[in-house]
Each structure stands twice: as C-alpha cells, then as structure tokens.
C-alpha cells in the first residue's frame, strides 16, 4: 500500500508470524516496481527480521526504542486530571479532520498519519480505543489524542500526540494512563510502545508511566527501487 499519502512510496509490512528471506523480499520489490512505485519503506522490524531486507539493499531509515509495560502497577493520572480541561473522551468520526491537523503539527512529514494512515491505525488490531482531548475553546478542536490497540493478551500504544500549544499540561500522561487502564480491564498482560530514537520527551513520558526500555529496539528500513 502507499506510505501515508505518498503515492510513489510503498509501505511493505511484515506480519508477526510470517518468516521471510531475501528471495521473498526480492519478489516483493519486483512486484512494487511493476506497480510503479519509486521507493519502499518497511514497517518497524526487530533486528533479526531486518536481515533479509539488508541483504536486499535496504538501509536504516529510523531507529526506534521499544518499551513494554507489564500492567501489574498502573501509573497515577497527572495532577489536575479531574478537571474538565484534562478529560479525554471517545473520538467520533467528526473528530478526524481535527486529529489529522493535530498530527501534522505534532510529527515531522515522514511520520504523519494523514487520513489513510489514521484509518490503518484504527484497523490494525481486533479491538481499538480512540480517545481525544479538547481545547477549552471548542473552536480550536483537538488538543491531544491517542490510539490504543488490543490483540489477545497484548496491547499496543499505537499513537499518542499532543498539540504544541497543549504540551506540558499533563495531556500525554492522561492519555497513557487512560490507555493502560483500558488494557488492564481487558486482562492484557503486556503493553508495547515504540518511539523514535531521538524523541527524549516521549521516552521520558513512557518511562515515567512505568514502561521499561527493552534491550533490543526496532528499525524502519527503506530503499529506492
């Protein structure tokens, strides 16, 4: 599929239980060339899974920290979370344009979801929780949002974003606490989240909420076709 609104860039996703080899990767590349793509980006891969891609000429585009939470002890909400200004609510379809605009402000171009990416994130797991927080001025729309996925006993914080004007107010923590509480209520035993290698603010947020850094991270690879 196209990579987040880039019609000439393909997104190649490796399934969790789908082993691959260099021959399979080369066959995928040939199919992408026939489809008219100019380059390709992989999903986030563990080091062992990335080896066939490296052998096929891929290079590392982004390195990611991978963190996990065992949900045995949940973090406390931020100070002021009981106030109306820090309450998150269920997101509706009508919130999506405001969420996409927020995402554009919160992430650089490579990582922005845009409309297609948002749909993919909401469909990535069998169960999903899509929450938003609102500015006090309703005309300003969404100040923060989070997408959390659940598949069996495993949970995923797929996206947490805060508007630049709403940072350092507790929104990030409020959304993470909400996500972990939802996962715990559904007997999830392990929650995972990844963040860019250089995103110190996100890393500090997750670790303050009880996530621990795993020794092996992930990487996103790319190559020209």
Residue pairs with C-beta under 8 A, 6 or more apart in sequence:
1 10
1 11
1 116
1 120
2 9
2 10
2 11
2 116
3 9
3 10
3 11
3 41
4 11
4 112
4 113
4 114
4 116
4 117
5 112
5 114
5 115
5 116
5 117
8 36
8 37
8 38
8 39
9 37
9 38
9 39
9 40
9 41
10 32
10 35
10 37
10 39
10 40
10 41
11 40
11 41
11 42
11 43
12 28
12 32
12 40
12 41
12 42
12 43
13 42
13 43
14 20
14 42
14 43
14 45
14 49
20 49
20 52
21 52
22 52
22 55
22 56
24 52
25 52
25 53
25 55
25 56
26 56
29 40
29 56
29 225
32 40
32 225
33 225
37 225
38 224
38 225
39 222
39 223
39 224
39 225
40 222
40 223
40 225
41 61
41 220
41 221
41 222
42 50
42 53
42 58
42 220
42 221
42 222
43 220
44 64
44 194
44 218
44 219
44 220
45 53
45 218
45 219
45 220
45 221
46 216
46 218
47 216
47 219
50 58
50 219
50 221
53 221
54 221
56 223
57 223
58 221
58 222
58 223
59 221
59 222
59 223
60 219
60 220
60 221
61 110
61 219
61 220
61 221
61 222
62 110
62 196
62 197
62 219
62 220
63 196
63 197
63 217
63 218
63 219
64 194
64 195
64 196
64 197
64 217
64 218
64 219
64 220
65 194
65 195
65 196
65 197
65 203
65 213
65 217
66 192
66 193
66 194
66 213
66 214
66 216
66 217
66 218
67 192
67 193
67 194
67 195
67 203
67 206
67 207
67 211
67 212
67 213
67 214
68 190
68 191
68 192
68 193
68 211
68 212
68 214
69 180
69 190
69 191
69 192
69 193
69 209
69 210
69 211
69 212
70 189
70 190
71 155
71 180
71 183
71 184
71 188
71 189
71 190
71 191
73 210
74 177
74 180
74 181
74 184
74 210
75 173
75 176
75 177
75 180
75 208
75 209
75 210
76 177
77 86
77 170
77 173
77 174
77 177
78 86
78 170
78 173
78 174
78 177
79 170
80 86
80 170
81 87
81 170
81 174
81 177
84 136
85 136
85 169
86 133
86 169
86 170
86 171
86 174
87 133
88 131
88 132
88 133
88 144
88 146
88 174
88 175
88 178
89 131
89 132
89 133
89 134
90 130
90 131
90 132
91 99
91 130
91 131
91 132
91 145
95 132
95 141
95 142
95 145
96 115
96 118
98 132
98 141
98 142
99 118
99 132
99 142
99 145
100 113
100 114
100 115
100 118
101 141
101 142
102 141
102 142
102 143
102 144
102 145
102 161
102 163
103 112
103 113
103 114
103 118
103 145
103 159
103 161
104 112
104 114
105 163
105 164
106 161
106 162
106 163
106 164
107 113
107 161
111 196
113 121
113 159
121 147
121 149
121 158
121 159
122 128
122 130
122 147
124 149
124 156
124 158
125 149
125 150
125 151
125 156
125 158
126 150
126 151
127 149
127 150
127 151
127 186
128 147
128 148
128 149
128 150
129 146
129 147
129 148
129 149
129 150
129 178
129 179
129 182
130 145
130 146
130 147
131 145
131 146
131 148
131 175
131 178
131 179
132 142
132 144
132 145
133 142
133 143
133 144
133 145
133 166
133 171
133 174
133 175
134 141
134 142
134 143
135 141
135 142
135 143
135 163
135 165
135 166
142 163
143 162
143 163
143 165
143 166
143 171
144 160
144 161
144 162
144 163
144 166
144 171
144 172
144 174
144 175
145 159
145 160
145 161
145 175
146 157
146 159
146 160
146 161
146 175
146 176
146 178
146 179
147 158
147 159
148 155
148 156
148 157
148 158
148 179
148 182
148 183
149 155
149 156
149 158
150 156
150 182
150 183
150 186
150 188
153 187
153 188
153 189
153 190
154 188
154 189
154 190
154 191
154 192
155 179
155 183
155 188
155 190
155 191
155 192
156 191
156 192
156 193
157 176
157 179
157 191
157 192
157 193
157 206
160 172
160 175
160 176
160 179
160 193
160 202
160 205
162 171
162 172
172 202
172 205
173 205
173 208
173 209
176 205
176 206
176 209
177 209
179 191
180 191
180 209
180 210
183 191
191 211
193 206
193 211
194 217
194 218
195 202
195 203
195 206
196 202
197 217
203 213
207 213
